[in-house]
Amino acid sequence: MQFPWVYGIAAMVLAYLCGSFPTSVWWGKAFFSVDVRQHGSGNAGATNTFRVLGPKAGVPVLLIDILKGFLPVRILPNFSELQVDKGPWMWLRVALVIAAVIGHLYPVFANFRGGKGVATSLGGVLAVHPGAGAICVVVFALVFFLSRYVSLGSLCAAASFPLAVILIYQELSAVKIGFAVVLCLMVFYTHRENIGRLLRGEENRMTLAGRSGSSR
């Protein structure tokens, strides 16, 4: 079946707008009268929300940011009339993940100042490849538990995604493999400053209570 370009572009715009929902900014202002971008790392993501406002704000922000990547991929392709699990279907799904992540990174509703896309990326991964997504969650949890570095956990989880897709699940789909690699590279790019601080030993750790950590 020919790819529905008009619908595909419209769906990507909707996914971008969904990703643009500035959860941490609006939640912080609505319930705590705080703009998290003016505190901590200045990042509009879940980790900085944990750092500045604690788990009561960080947990709902994290969950909503995950849904921002999950829901567009689970819902919008169903209206495309594409055959499930065929090439065009997969292309649409991964394009929606990328659009949602870009929305989180550069949200139109928050002057294009967003987070680093890890939670939204995870939501998209769980929608496209839940098994590999579960592995990413486990890797993040283990690395964070051992190191207390959110950034290191995020980077290791991102690196584990293409490895899981290729080595564990032995995927043959070039779309899924390419998607895993691109998403991994996006996380590494958004964490380039964190990588520098990790190498210099200057990165902050985060406790379970939410004090001090790298931005997501």
Beta strands, then each sheet from edge to edge (+ up, - down):
end
